[in-house]
Amino acid sequence: MAQTTLVCEQAIFTSIRTPMGEGYRIIAASKGINPKDQQMITQRSPSHDGLCAPEKNDASESYIPLAVSFYQLPSGQLCVAISCFAGAEHTGRGGQRIYTHCAVFPSDQFKACAFNPFNIAQAMVEADLTTPTLKPKPQLEPLSLQVNTAPTTLDDSCVATLSNNNAYMIAIDRLLCDKAIIVNLDNDWLVATEAIMMSLPGPMRERVSFGAGIRYSTGRHFNLNMLSDETGVSKSRSAGQSIEYFSTAEETASIPKNPWLNFIERMWKKKAFEVLAKRTAPDFSNTSEEGRALIANLYDSTDCLAETEAIDILKSIQRTANISVTGVEAQLLEALLDSAASTLCLRLNQSSWTQCHPYWSQLMDLARASEMYRKFSFQLIPLALHAATKENIPQAFTLALQVERLIKNQGSPEGGHHACVAMVLEQTRAWLAGGGGENIGQIHGLCDEWKTLCPAMPIIEEIASLCREKLASTTFQ
C-alpha cells in the first residue's frame, strides 16, 4: 500500500477540569496553530451532546471515531478532526465527554493524500489518536502521519449500503454550486460522506467543509452536514438559514441533469465506487462546470465504446478535436483515442469498402486536426484503403492520392504510414497488368497529379503506361 508522510500540527479539543477552569476548549496544541486557527477549531468542534452516535451503554473503552470533520482554517491550512467519546462527563450534566483530535496541515499537501480527508482520518486512527489524552502537555509536538495515497478508504460493497441516491446526488449538485446542505440519514455518516466527497473532482474538495456524525448548529457551519435528525431538531434549527435540508427516508426532488452528475449517477448505479474514486481523484486542470462536463464526457465516451455505432464514435472524437486540453484531461483524451482506435480497428478490419466509405471523410478531417488525431486516424486509414483495393481499385487509387497529399502537407504520424499508399499503388499496378476493368481512365487522369506530388516514384509512370496501353487497346477495338 503506497503511503506518503504528512507532517501536521495538532490540537486536542475536549472538556477537562484544571486549575485554569473547566469546560470544552483546546486543552493542548502544537505551536504552528495560530490564535485565529484555534478559534475556528473551537467553533467547529463538537461539545456536549454534539455527536449523533448513541452513547455507550457499557463500560468498555473502545474509542472508535464516531465523527469526522474537515474544513479550511483562516491561515489557509486544512484541518481534519476525528471525534469520539472519552468517558463520562465530569461536569454533572450527564452523558459522555466528547474528545476531538485535530490534524492541521498545509493545503499544498492535500494532493499527495489523493484529495481525500478520510485517508488522513484513517492515518490518525492508526496512529492511536482516538485514545483520549486527558492530561497532555499544553504544547504538543507536530504529528508525522503515514497516509494512504489510494483514492478512497472504501470498497464497492460500501456503496451498496447507501439508499436513496437522489438525496446524495442532490447533495453533490449543491456542493458543486458552493451551496450548503444537510442530509438526514440513520447511520453510516462516514461512509456516505466519503462517497459524496469522492464524487467531487479532487481539486474542488479543498473548499468543501463537512461534518459527518455531528449535530447541526448554526454556529458550526459546514457546507455538508451528514447527520441523524430523529427528533427534527436540526431541521428546525436550519429553518430560515441559507442551507437546504434533505432526508434519505423521504422522497426528494428530482436529480438535476448535467454531464458530471449523469456520470456520477451512472457510476453509483453500477456500484463501481472504487473506479469512481480513482477517476475523480486526479489533479484536474479545469474543474469549472465546462471542465467537469468535458471530463465526464471523456469518461462516458470511453465506457460506452462497445455499444456505440462506429459513425457515432467518430462524431464523438470529432467533437473533441476543437478543444484545448492539458494535464490530466489531455491524458484522458489520449486514452479515449487509443480505446476508440482499438474498437474501430476490430470493426473496420472485417468491413468492406462499402461499409468503410461513410467514415472516410471524418477520418481525413481528423487526420488534418493535429498530430494526436493524425496518429488516431492512421490506425484506421490503412484498413479502409485495404478494403477499397478489394472492391474498387480506381476508388482506392483516388483515396491513396488524398492520403499522400495529406502526408505531404501535414506530415505522417511518427514518420511512417507511406506503406499503406505503397500497397495501393502496388495493387493498382497488379490489377492493370492482370487486365484491369472499368474506370481505367479515372486512374490515368490522376497520374499527372501523382507525378506532381511524387515525382520520384517510378511506379506511377508504370501505372500511367499500363493505363495508356489499356485505353489504346480499348479504342482500337
CORLINDA-V109469 format. One record per pair of residues at least 24 apart in sequence whose C-alpha atoms are under 10 Angstrom apart, sorted by sequence separation. I is the first residue (numbers start at 1). J is the second residue. D is the distance in Angstrom with one decimal. If there is no record, write none. Layout:
i: {I	I}
j: {J	J}
d: {D	D}
This chain:
i: {8	9	23	24	45	61	62	63	78	79	80	121	122	123	168	172	176	188	189	313	316	356	360	397	400	401	440	443	444	8	13	23	44	61	78	79	80	120	122	123	162	168	171	172	175	176	188	189	356	359	360	378	396	399	400	442	44	61	78	79	103	120	121	122	162	171	172	173	187	294	314	398	440	441	11	44	60	77	78	79	102	119	120	161	168	169	172	173	197	313	314	356	357	397	440	441	444	13	14	59	77	78	79	101	119	120	168	172	176	180	182	185	196	313	356	357	396	397	440	12	13	56	76	77	78	100	101	118	119	120	162	163	175	176	178	179	180	181	182	183	260	294	355	356	396	433	441	11	12	41	55	76	77	78	100	101	118	119	158	161	162	169	175	178	180	259	260	263	302	310	313	314	353	354	357	394	397	429	432	433	436	440	441	14	40	41	53	54	56	69	73	75	76	77	78	99	101	119	122	161	168	193	258	259	260	261	262	294	298	302	305	313	349	352	353	356	357	393	396	397	428	429	432	435	436	440	13	14	15	40	41	51	53	55	56	66	68	70	72	73	75	76	77	78	99	100	101	116	119	121	159	175	176	193	260	261	263	264	301	348	351	352	353	355	356	374	393	396	428	431	432	12	13	14	15	40	50	51	55	67	68	69	70	71	72	77	99	113	114	116	118	119	120	158	159	162	175	193	259	260	263	267	295	299	302	303	306	310	311	347	348	349	350	351	353	354	374	426	429	430	432	433	437	13	14	39	40	51	65	68	70	72	73	98	99	113	114	115	116	118	119	158	175	182	192	193	258	259	260	262	263	266	291	295	298	299	302	305	306	310	341	342	345	346	348	349	352	353	354	378	379	386	389	393	394	425	426	429	432	433	436	37	38	39	65	72	99	112	113	114	115	116	117	118	119	258	259	260	261	262	294	295	298	301	302	305	308	309	337	341	344	345	348	349	351	352	353	378	382	385	386	389	393	422	425	428	429	431	432	435	37	38	45	47	63	81	82	112	113	114	115	116	117	118	159	189	190	259	260	263	297	298	299	300	301	302	303	304	337	340	341	344	345	347	348	351	352	353	367	374	377	381	382	384	385	388	389	392	393	429	430	36	37	44	45	46	80	81	105	112	113	114	115	116	154	158	189	190	259	260	263	295	298	299	302	305	306	310	338	339	341	342	345	346	349	350	351	352	353	354	374	375	376	382	383	386	390	394	422	426	429	432	433	36	37	41	45	46	79	80	82	104	105	111	112	113	114	153	188	189	258	259	262	291	294	295	298	301	302	305	306	310	334	337	338	341	342	345	348	349	352	353	354	364	368	374	375	378	379	382	385	386	389	393	425	429	432	34	35	36	37	56	78	80	81	82	103	104	113	187	188	189	260	286	294	298	301	305	333	334	337	341	344	345	348	352	353	360	364	367	368	371	374	375	378	381	382	385	389	393	33	34	35	37	41	55	56	80	81	82	103	154	182	186	187	188	260	285	286	337	367	370	371	373	374	34	37	48	55	79	80	103	153	154	180	181	182	183	184	185	186	187	259	285	286	338	368	369	370	371	372	382	386	33	37	54	55	82	103	152	153	180	181	182	183	184	185	186	284	285	286	334	353	364	368	371	375	378	382	389	394	81	82	152	179	180	181	182	183	184	185	186	284	285	286	353	367	368	370	371	393	394	33	49	80	86	179	180	181	182	183	184	185	186	283	284	285	315	318	321	367	393	394	395	398	405	48	49	51	85	86	87	152	178	179	180	181	182	183	184	185	282	283	284	285	311	314	317	318	321	367	392	393	394	397	398	401	405	408	48	49	71	83	84	85	86	152	182	183	184	282	283	284	310	367	392	393	394	397	401	404	408	48	49	50	51	70	82	83	84	85	86	151	182	282	311	312	315	318	322	392	393	394	395	396	48	49	50	69	70	82	84	86	175	184	310	311	314	318	321	322	394	395	398	401	402	405	48	49	68	69	83	174	175	310	314	317	321	394	397	398	401	404	405	47	48	68	174	184	393	394	397	400	404	47	48	70	151	184	311	318	321	46	47	69	171	172	182	183	314	321	394	398	401	45	46	47	68	171	182	279	320	397	401	45	46	171	45	171	318	45	65	182	317	45	65	181	41	65	201	317	65	200	41	64	180	181	182	183	184	185	186	199	200	63	180	181	182	183	184	185	186	199	41	179	180	181	182	183	184	185	186	314	64	65	66	179	180	181	182	183	184	185	199	200	63	64	65	179	180	181	182	183	184	199	23	63	64	65	184	198	199	23	37	63	64	9	11	13	22	23	62	63	196	199	8	10	12	14	22	62	63	174	199	8	9	10	11	13	61	174	8	10	12	14	15	33	61	14	29	32	33	118	16	17	24	28	29	32	118	171	195	15	16	17	24	26	30	171	199	15	16	24	26	118	119	171	198	202	15	118	170	198	200	201	202	205	117	199	200	202	203	116	167	168	195	198	199	201	202	203	118	167	168	195	198	201	202	203	204	117	166	167	168	197	198	199	200	201	202	203	204	16	116	117	166	167	195	198	199	200	201	202	203	15	115	116	166	167	170	173	174	195	198	199	201	202	203	204	14	15	115	164	165	167	170	172	173	194	197	198	201	203	204	14	15	114	164	166	167	170	171	173	176	203	204	13	14	15	163	164	166	167	169	170	173	176	201	202	13	14	115	116	162	163	164	166	167	169	170	201	12	13	14	115	164	165	166	167	168	169	173	200	201	12	13	114	115	117	164	166	167	173	11	12	13	114	115	116	117	166	172	11	12	115	116	165	166	10	11	12	111	115	170	201	10	11	110	111	169	172	200	9	10	11	110	169	8	9	10	201	8	9	10	110	111	169	7	8	9	110	169	6	7	8	9	168	6	7	8	108	6	7	107	166	169	6	165	8	7	6	165	5	6	165	4	28	6	27	28	162	5	6	27	28	29	30	31	4	5	27	28	29	30	31	32	160	3	4	27	28	29	30	31	32	159	160	3	27	28	29	30	31	32	159	160	27	28	29	30	31	159	160	176	26	27	28	29	30	156	159	160	176	177	29	30	158	159	160	176	6	156	157	159	156	157	158	159	3	155	156	157	158	176	6	12	17	18	155	156	157	14	16	17	155	156	14	15	16	154	155	156	3	12	14	154	155	156	12	13	68	69	152	153	12	66	67	68	152	155	66	67	151	152	154	12	66	69	150	151	152	153	65	68	151	152	12	151	152	11	150	151	11	12	78	150	151	10	11	77	78	80	82	83	151	152	10	11	79	80	81	82	83	151	9	10	11	78	83	150	151	9	10	8	9	10	53	8	9	52	53	71	72	7	8	9	52	70	71	72	7	8	53	70	71	72	6	7	8	52	70	71	72	5	6	7	70	71	5	6	7	70	71	5	6	69	70	71	4	5	6	69	70	3	4	5	68	69	70	3	4	5	68	69	2	3	4	5	67	68	69	2	3	4	67	68	69	1	2	3	66	67	68	1	2	3	66	67	1	2	65	66	67	1	71	71	70	71	69	70	69	69	67	52	53	67	51	52	53	116	51	52	53	50	51	52	114	50	51	52	114	46	49	50	51	115	116	44	45	49	50	114	115	44	46	47	50	114	115	46	47	113	114	115	45	46	114	44	46	111	46	111	112	111	44	43	46	52	53	44	45	52	53	43	44	51	52	43	44	51	52	42	43	44	52	41	40}
j: {32	33	47	48	69	85	86	87	102	103	104	145	146	147	192	196	200	212	213	337	340	380	384	421	424	425	464	467	468	33	38	48	69	86	103	104	105	145	147	148	187	193	196	197	200	201	213	214	381	384	385	403	421	424	425	467	70	87	104	105	129	146	147	148	188	197	198	199	213	320	340	424	466	467	38	71	87	104	105	106	129	146	147	188	195	196	199	200	224	340	341	383	384	424	467	468	471	41	42	87	105	106	107	129	147	148	196	200	204	208	210	213	224	341	384	385	424	425	468	41	42	85	105	106	107	129	130	147	148	149	191	192	204	205	207	208	209	210	211	212	289	323	384	385	425	462	470	41	42	71	85	106	107	108	130	131	148	149	188	191	192	199	205	208	210	289	290	293	332	340	343	344	383	384	387	424	427	459	462	463	466	470	471	45	71	72	84	85	87	100	104	106	107	108	109	130	132	150	153	192	199	224	289	290	291	292	293	325	329	333	336	344	380	383	384	387	388	424	427	428	459	460	463	466	467	471	45	46	47	72	73	83	85	87	88	98	100	102	104	105	107	108	109	110	131	132	133	148	151	153	191	207	208	225	292	293	295	296	333	380	383	384	385	387	388	406	425	428	460	463	464	45	46	47	48	73	83	84	88	100	101	102	103	104	105	110	132	146	147	149	151	152	153	191	192	195	208	226	292	293	296	300	328	332	335	336	339	343	344	380	381	382	383	384	386	387	407	459	462	463	465	466	470	47	48	73	74	85	99	102	104	106	107	132	133	147	148	149	150	152	153	192	209	216	226	227	292	293	294	296	297	300	325	329	332	333	336	339	340	344	375	376	379	380	382	383	386	387	388	412	413	420	423	427	428	459	460	463	466	467	470	72	73	74	100	107	134	147	148	149	150	151	152	153	154	293	294	295	296	297	329	330	333	336	337	340	343	344	372	376	379	380	383	384	386	387	388	413	417	420	421	424	428	457	460	463	464	466	467	470	73	74	81	83	99	117	118	148	149	150	151	152	153	154	195	225	226	295	296	299	333	334	335	336	337	338	339	340	373	376	377	380	381	383	384	387	388	389	403	410	413	417	418	420	421	424	425	428	429	465	466	73	74	81	82	83	117	118	142	149	150	151	152	153	191	195	226	227	296	297	300	332	335	336	339	342	343	347	375	376	378	379	382	383	386	387	388	389	390	391	411	412	413	419	420	423	427	431	459	463	466	469	470	74	75	79	83	84	117	118	120	142	143	149	150	151	152	191	226	227	296	297	300	329	332	333	336	339	340	343	344	348	372	375	376	379	380	383	386	387	390	391	392	402	406	412	413	416	417	420	423	424	427	431	463	467	470	73	74	75	76	95	117	119	120	121	142	143	152	226	227	228	299	325	333	337	340	344	372	373	376	380	383	384	387	391	392	399	403	406	407	410	413	414	417	420	421	424	428	432	73	74	75	77	81	95	96	120	121	122	143	194	222	226	227	228	300	325	326	377	407	410	411	413	414	75	78	89	96	120	121	144	194	195	221	222	223	224	225	226	227	228	300	326	327	379	409	410	411	412	413	423	427	75	79	96	97	124	145	194	195	222	223	224	225	226	227	228	326	327	328	376	395	406	410	413	417	420	424	431	436	124	125	195	222	223	224	225	226	227	228	229	327	328	329	396	410	411	413	414	436	437	77	93	124	130	223	224	225	226	227	228	229	230	327	328	329	359	362	365	411	437	438	439	442	449	93	94	96	130	131	132	197	223	224	225	226	227	228	229	230	327	328	329	330	356	359	362	363	366	412	437	438	439	442	443	446	450	453	94	95	117	129	130	131	132	198	228	229	230	328	329	330	356	413	438	439	440	443	447	450	454	95	96	97	98	117	129	130	131	132	133	198	229	329	358	359	362	365	369	439	440	441	442	443	96	97	98	117	118	130	132	134	223	232	358	359	362	366	369	370	442	443	446	449	450	453	97	98	117	118	132	223	224	359	363	366	370	443	446	447	450	453	454	97	98	118	224	234	443	444	447	450	454	98	99	121	202	235	362	369	372	98	99	121	223	224	234	235	366	373	446	450	453	98	99	100	121	224	235	332	373	450	454	99	100	225	100	226	373	101	121	238	373	102	122	238	100	124	260	376	125	260	102	125	241	242	243	244	245	246	247	260	261	125	242	243	244	245	246	247	248	261	104	242	243	244	245	246	247	248	249	377	128	129	130	243	244	245	246	247	248	249	263	264	128	129	130	244	245	246	247	248	249	264	89	129	130	131	250	264	265	90	104	130	131	77	79	81	90	91	130	131	264	267	77	79	81	83	91	131	132	243	268	78	79	80	81	83	131	244	79	81	83	85	86	104	132	86	101	104	105	190	89	90	97	101	102	105	191	244	268	89	90	91	98	100	104	245	273	90	91	99	101	193	194	246	273	277	91	194	246	274	276	277	278	281	194	276	277	279	280	194	245	246	273	276	277	279	280	281	197	246	247	274	277	280	281	282	283	197	246	247	248	277	278	279	280	281	282	283	284	97	197	198	247	248	276	279	280	281	282	283	284	97	197	198	248	249	252	255	256	277	280	281	283	284	285	286	97	98	198	247	248	250	253	255	256	277	280	281	284	286	287	98	99	198	248	250	251	254	255	257	260	287	288	98	99	100	248	249	251	252	254	255	258	261	286	287	99	100	201	202	248	249	250	252	253	255	256	287	99	100	101	202	251	252	253	254	255	256	260	287	288	100	101	202	203	205	252	254	255	261	100	101	102	203	204	205	206	255	261	101	102	205	206	255	256	101	102	103	202	206	261	292	102	103	202	203	261	264	292	102	103	104	203	262	102	103	104	295	103	104	105	205	206	264	103	104	105	206	265	103	104	105	106	265	104	105	106	206	105	106	206	265	268	106	265	109	109	109	268	109	110	269	109	133	112	133	134	268	112	113	134	135	136	137	138	112	113	135	136	137	138	139	140	268	112	113	136	137	138	139	140	141	268	269	113	137	138	139	140	141	142	269	270	138	139	140	141	142	270	271	287	138	139	140	141	142	268	271	272	288	289	142	143	271	272	273	289	120	270	271	273	271	272	273	274	119	271	272	273	274	292	123	129	134	135	272	273	274	132	134	135	273	274	133	134	135	273	274	275	123	132	134	274	275	276	133	134	189	190	273	274	134	188	189	190	274	277	189	190	274	275	277	136	190	193	274	275	276	277	190	193	276	277	138	277	278	138	277	278	139	140	206	278	279	139	140	206	207	209	211	212	280	281	140	141	209	210	211	212	213	281	140	141	142	209	214	281	282	141	142	141	142	143	186	142	143	186	187	205	206	142	143	144	187	205	206	207	143	144	189	206	207	208	143	144	145	189	207	208	209	143	144	145	208	209	144	145	146	209	210	145	146	209	210	211	145	146	147	210	211	145	146	147	210	211	212	146	147	148	211	212	146	147	148	149	211	212	213	147	148	149	212	213	214	147	148	149	212	213	214	148	149	150	213	214	149	150	213	214	215	150	221	222	222	223	222	224	224	225	226	212	213	227	212	213	214	277	213	214	215	213	214	215	277	214	215	216	278	211	214	215	216	280	281	210	211	215	216	280	281	211	213	214	217	281	282	214	215	281	282	283	214	215	283	214	216	281	217	282	283	283	217	217	220	226	227	219	220	227	228	219	220	227	228	220	221	228	229	220	221	222	230	220	220}
d: {8.8	6.7	9.0	8.0	8.2	8.9	9.3	9.5	9.9	5.6	6.6	9.9	9.5	5.4	8.1	6.2	7.3	9.1	5.6	9.9	9.9	9.7	7.7	8.7	6.7	9.6	9.9	7.4	7.4	9.9	9.8	9.3	8.2	8.0	8.2	4.5	8.7	7.8	7.7	7.4	9.8	9.1	7.6	7.9	8.3	9.1	8.5	9.1	9.6	8.8	9.5	9.6	9.4	9.1	8.0	9.5	9.2	7.8	5.6	6.6	9.8	8.4	8.8	8.3	8.2	9.9	9.7	9.9	8.2	8.9	8.4	9.7	9.4	7.2	8.3	8.7	9.5	6.5	5.5	9.0	9.1	9.5	5.8	8.4	8.8	8.0	7.0	9.2	9.4	7.2	9.6	8.7	7.8	6.4	6.3	8.7	9.0	8.1	9.6	8.8	5.5	6.2	9.3	6.6	6.1	7.7	6.7	7.1	8.2	9.2	9.9	9.7	9.4	9.6	5.9	9.8	6.6	6.9	9.0	9.5	7.3	8.3	9.2	4.6	5.7	9.1	7.1	9.6	5.8	9.5	8.4	9.7	9.4	9.5	8.6	9.5	9.3	9.7	9.7	9.8	8.3	9.4	9.1	9.0	8.9	9.9	9.2	8.5	9.9	9.2	7.7	7.3	5.3	9.4	7.9	9.5	9.5	7.3	9.4	9.0	6.9	9.0	9.3	7.9	9.5	9.1	9.6	9.2	9.1	9.1	9.4	9.1	9.2	9.7	9.6	9.9	9.1	7.8	9.9	8.9	9.4	7.7	7.2	8.7	9.5	9.9	9.2	10.0	9.1	9.8	8.7	9.2	6.8	8.7	9.3	8.0	8.7	8.0	7.9	9.1	9.8	8.3	9.1	9.4	9.4	9.4	9.7	9.6	8.5	9.2	9.1	8.5	8.7	9.6	6.4	7.7	8.7	8.1	9.3	6.9	9.8	8.7	7.5	9.6	8.9	7.4	7.1	8.7	8.0	9.2	8.0	8.3	9.4	9.8	9.8	9.9	9.1	9.4	9.2	9.9	10.0	9.8	9.6	8.3	9.0	8.6	9.5	9.5	8.2	9.9	8.0	9.4	9.0	8.7	5.8	9.1	9.4	8.3	10.0	7.4	8.7	8.1	7.9	9.1	8.5	9.9	9.4	8.3	9.8	9.8	9.9	9.8	8.7	7.3	8.6	6.8	9.9	8.4	9.8	8.9	9.8	9.1	9.7	9.8	9.8	9.8	6.7	9.9	9.7	8.7	9.7	7.0	10.0	7.0	8.0	9.2	7.1	6.7	7.6	5.5	5.8	10.0	9.3	7.7	8.0	9.1	9.9	8.6	9.7	9.9	9.5	9.6	9.1	8.3	8.3	8.6	9.7	7.8	7.4	9.2	9.9	6.9	9.4	8.7	9.2	9.4	7.8	8.9	9.7	9.7	9.9	9.8	9.9	9.5	8.8	6.6	8.5	9.0	8.9	7.6	6.4	8.7	9.6	8.2	7.8	9.8	9.5	5.1	8.5	8.1	7.9	9.2	9.5	6.7	6.7	9.0	5.4	7.9	9.1	6.6	9.5	9.6	7.2	9.7	9.8	6.0	9.1	4.8	8.2	8.6	9.9	7.9	9.0	7.7	7.7	7.3	9.7	5.6	6.3	9.3	8.0	9.2	8.7	9.5	9.2	8.4	8.8	8.8	6.7	5.6	9.8	6.9	9.4	6.9	10.0	7.5	8.1	7.7	8.5	9.7	8.3	9.9	6.5	7.3	8.6	6.7	9.9	9.5	8.6	6.2	9.1	6.1	6.3	8.1	10.0	5.3	4.8	7.5	8.2	7.3	9.7	6.7	6.2	9.9	7.7	7.4	9.2	9.9	7.2	8.0	5.5	9.5	8.0	9.9	9.6	9.3	9.8	9.2	5.0	6.5	7.8	6.9	10.0	9.5	7.5	9.3	8.1	8.8	5.2	7.9	9.9	9.8	9.5	9.7	10.0	9.5	9.4	9.9	7.9	8.5	7.9	7.3	9.6	9.8	6.9	7.0	7.3	8.3	9.5	8.8	9.4	9.4	9.7	9.9	8.3	8.9	9.7	9.9	9.8	10.0	10.0	8.1	5.9	9.4	9.3	7.9	6.4	9.9	9.9	6.6	7.7	5.3	9.4	8.8	7.5	8.8	5.7	9.5	5.9	8.0	6.7	7.8	9.0	7.9	6.9	9.9	7.2	8.1	9.4	9.9	9.4	8.6	10.0	9.9	9.0	8.8	10.0	9.9	7.9	8.4	8.8	8.3	9.0	8.6	8.6	8.1	9.1	9.8	9.2	9.2	7.8	9.6	9.3	6.5	6.6	8.3	8.4	9.9	8.8	8.3	9.9	9.3	9.7	9.1	9.7	8.0	8.0	9.2	9.2	6.3	9.5	6.7	9.3	8.9	10.0	8.9	6.8	9.8	7.4	7.1	9.6	9.1	7.8	9.2	7.2	6.7	9.2	7.6	10.0	8.2	8.1	6.5	9.7	8.6	7.4	7.6	5.3	9.6	9.1	5.3	8.8	7.5	6.9	7.6	8.1	9.4	8.0	9.9	9.8	7.8	9.2	9.1	9.4	9.9	9.3	6.6	9.1	9.1	9.7	9.2	9.1	8.2	10.0	9.0	9.6	9.8	8.9	9.1	9.7	9.2	6.4	7.2	10.0	9.8	8.5	7.5	8.1	9.1	7.9	8.0	9.4	8.5	6.1	7.8	7.2	8.2	8.1	7.2	7.9	9.4	9.6	9.3	10.0	8.7	9.0	7.2	8.0	7.1	7.2	9.4	7.7	8.1	9.0	9.8	7.7	9.7	9.8	8.3	9.2	9.5	9.3	8.5	8.4	9.2	9.6	8.0	9.8	8.3	6.5	9.8	6.6	9.8	8.4	8.2	8.7	8.3	8.3	7.8	8.3	7.2	7.6	6.8	9.1	6.9	9.5	9.7	9.0	9.1	9.9	8.4	8.2	9.1	9.5	8.8	9.4	9.7	9.7	8.0	9.3	7.9	9.9	7.0	6.1	6.1	6.2	6.3	6.1	5.4	9.0	6.3	9.5	9.3	9.6	8.2	6.6	6.4	9.8	9.4	9.5	9.5	9.7	9.0	8.3	8.8	10.0	4.2	5.3	4.6	5.1	5.3	5.3	7.9	7.1	6.9	8.4	9.3	8.3	9.4	9.7	8.9	8.9	9.2	9.3	9.9	9.2	8.9	6.6	5.9	6.3	6.1	6.4	5.2	7.4	8.0	8.3	5.6	7.1	9.6	7.6	9.7	9.7	9.0	8.3	9.1	8.4	9.8	8.7	9.6	9.9	8.9	8.0	9.0	9.9	7.7	8.7	8.1	8.6	7.5	8.2	5.8	8.9	9.8	6.9	6.7	9.5	9.8	7.7	9.6	9.0	7.3	9.4	9.7	9.4	6.4	9.0	7.5	8.3	9.1	8.2	9.3	7.6	9.5	9.7	6.7	9.5	6.1	7.5	9.9	9.0	8.4	7.0	9.4	9.8	9.7	9.2	9.4	9.0	7.0	6.8	9.5	8.8	9.4	8.1	7.7	9.8	7.9	6.8	8.4	7.3	8.7	8.5	9.1	8.1	9.9	9.5	7.7	10.0	7.9	8.4	8.3	9.6	9.2	9.0	8.7	9.7	7.6	8.3	7.8	8.6	9.1	7.3	8.6	8.7	7.1	9.3	9.8	6.5	7.0	6.6	6.6	10.0	6.6	8.6	7.5	8.3	10.0	7.1	6.6	7.9	9.0	9.4	9.9	9.0	7.5	8.2	7.9	8.4	8.1	5.8	8.5	9.9	6.8	8.1	9.3	8.0	6.5	8.2	9.2	8.8	8.8	9.5	9.6	9.8	8.6	6.1	9.8	9.5	9.4	8.9	8.9	9.2	9.4	7.2	8.3	9.1	9.7	9.3	8.5	9.9	9.0	7.5	9.8	9.8	8.8	9.4	8.4	9.0	7.4	7.7	8.4	9.8	9.8	9.9	9.9	9.1	7.7	9.7	6.9	10.0	9.1	9.3	8.8	8.5	8.9	9.1	9.4	9.7	9.9	9.8	9.6	9.8	7.6	9.1	8.1	8.0	9.8	8.8	7.1	8.6	7.7	9.0	9.3	9.3	9.6	9.5	7.2	5.2	6.1	6.1	6.2	6.2	8.4	8.8	10.0	8.3	4.9	4.7	4.7	5.0	4.5	5.6	8.5	9.9	9.8	9.4	9.7	7.2	6.5	5.9	6.1	5.5	6.2	7.2	9.6	8.9	9.3	9.9	6.6	8.4	9.0	7.7	8.2	7.1	8.0	6.4	9.8	9.4	6.5	9.7	9.6	9.8	9.3	9.2	9.4	5.8	8.4	9.9	9.9	9.7	9.3	7.9	9.3	5.9	9.8	9.5	9.9	9.1	9.3	9.5	8.3	8.5	7.9	9.8	9.3	9.7	9.3	9.7	9.1	9.2	8.9	8.9	9.3	9.5	10.0	9.8	9.5	7.8	9.9	8.9	9.8	8.8	9.6	8.6	8.8	7.8	9.3	9.9	9.1	9.5	9.6	9.1	9.3	7.9	7.4	8.5	8.8	9.3	9.7	9.5	9.0	8.2	8.7	9.3	9.7	9.4	9.9	8.5	8.6	9.1	8.8	6.9	8.8	9.4	9.9	9.3	9.8	9.7	8.4	7.2	9.0	9.2	9.1	8.1	9.6	9.1	7.8	7.5	7.0	8.6	5.8	7.9	9.5	6.4	9.6	9.8	5.3	4.9	4.6	7.8	9.5	8.9	9.7	6.9	8.1	9.1	8.7	9.2	6.6	6.4	6.1	5.9	9.4	9.0	7.8	10.0	9.9	5.8	9.5	9.2	6.7	8.4	7.7	6.3	6.8	6.8	9.3	7.5	8.0	9.2	8.6	8.4	9.9	8.4	6.6	9.1	8.2	7.5	8.7	9.9	7.4	7.4	8.8	9.0	8.0	8.9	8.0	9.9	7.3	9.7	9.6	7.4	7.5	9.1	7.0	6.0	7.6	9.9	5.5	10.0	8.5	8.1	9.7	9.4	9.9	7.5	9.4	8.5	4.8	9.9	7.0	7.4	8.4	6.3	9.3	5.9	9.4	9.8	9.5	8.9	6.2	6.2	8.9	7.8	9.2	8.6	8.4	6.6	8.1	6.4	7.3	6.7	7.5	5.1	8.7	5.3	8.3	9.7	7.5	9.0	9.3	8.3	9.2	9.4	9.8	5.9	6.4	7.3	6.8	8.9	8.7	6.9	8.3	7.2	8.3	4.7	7.9	9.3	8.7	7.9	9.1	6.0	7.9	6.0	6.3	6.7	9.1	9.2	9.6	7.3	5.1	9.2	8.0	7.4	9.1	7.9	5.4	6.9	9.5	7.7	7.2	9.2	9.5	8.2	4.8	8.1	8.9	9.5	9.2	5.9	5.9	9.5	5.7	4.9	8.8	9.5	9.4	8.1	9.0	5.2	6.3	7.8	7.1	9.8	8.7	4.8	9.4	9.6	9.9	6.9	8.0	9.9	7.7	9.0	7.6	9.1	9.5	9.5	8.1	10.0	9.1	7.4	8.1	9.7	9.1	8.7	9.7	9.7	8.7	9.9	9.6	9.8	9.0	8.4	8.4	9.0	9.4	9.9	9.9	6.9	9.2	8.6	6.6	8.7	8.2	6.7	9.8	9.0	9.0	7.2	7.7	6.5	6.5	5.2	7.4	9.4	7.4	9.3	8.3	8.6	4.4	5.3	4.4	7.9	8.1	9.2	9.8	6.5	5.7	5.3	5.5	8.3	9.7	6.7	9.5	9.2	9.1	6.4	8.0	6.1	9.4	6.1	10.0	9.1	9.2	8.9	9.0	8.8	8.4	9.6	8.5	8.6	9.4	7.7	6.8	5.9	9.2	8.4	9.6	9.9	9.5	5.9	8.5	10.0	10.0	9.6	9.7	9.6	9.5	8.7	5.1	9.7	9.3	7.0	10.0	6.7	6.0	9.6	8.5	8.6	8.0	5.8	8.8	9.9	9.2	8.1	7.2	9.5	9.8	8.4	9.8	9.0	9.6	8.9	9.0	9.0	9.9	7.9	7.1	7.0	9.7	8.9	7.1	7.8	9.7	9.1	8.8	8.3	9.9	9.7	9.2	9.5	9.6	9.4	9.3	9.1	6.1	9.6	5.5	7.7	9.7	9.0	5.4	9.0	9.3	7.8	8.0	8.6	9.5	7.7	9.9	9.5	9.8	10.0	10.0	8.3	8.8	7.1	9.8	9.5	9.8	9.3	9.7	9.1	5.9	8.4	7.7	9.5	9.7	9.0	9.1	8.9	7.5	6.2	9.3	4.7	6.6	9.9	5.6	6.0	9.4	8.3	9.7	7.3	6.8	4.9	8.9	8.7	9.9	7.7	7.1	5.6	6.3	9.7	8.9	7.6	8.4	8.0	4.5	7.5	9.2	9.7	7.0	7.1	9.9	5.7	6.3	8.0	4.4	6.5	5.1	8.9	5.3	6.7	5.6	6.4	7.4	5.4	8.8	8.1	4.8	6.7	5.4	6.7	9.5	5.7	6.1	8.1	4.4	8.9	6.0	5.2	9.0	6.1	6.1	9.6	5.2	6.5	9.9	7.4	5.4	8.6	8.5	4.4	6.5	5.4	6.9	8.2	9.9	6.1	5.3	8.5	4.6	8.0	7.0	5.8	8.2	6.6	6.2	8.0	7.2	9.7	8.7	9.9	7.9	9.8	7.8	8.6	9.2	8.7	9.8	9.7	9.4	9.7	8.9	6.9	9.5	9.2	5.2	8.5	9.6	5.9	5.7	9.6	8.8	4.6	5.9	9.4	5.8	5.7	9.5	9.0	9.5	9.3	5.3	9.4	9.5	8.1	9.9	9.2	8.2	8.2	9.5	6.5	8.6	9.9	9.6	8.9	5.8	8.4	6.7	9.9	9.6	7.4	8.6	8.8	7.9	8.7	9.8	9.6	8.7	9.4	8.4	10.0	7.2	9.3	10.0	8.4	9.6	9.2	7.9	7.7	6.4	8.3	6.8	5.0	8.7	5.9	5.8	7.3	9.2	8.1	9.3	8.7	8.3	9.6	9.8	9.1}
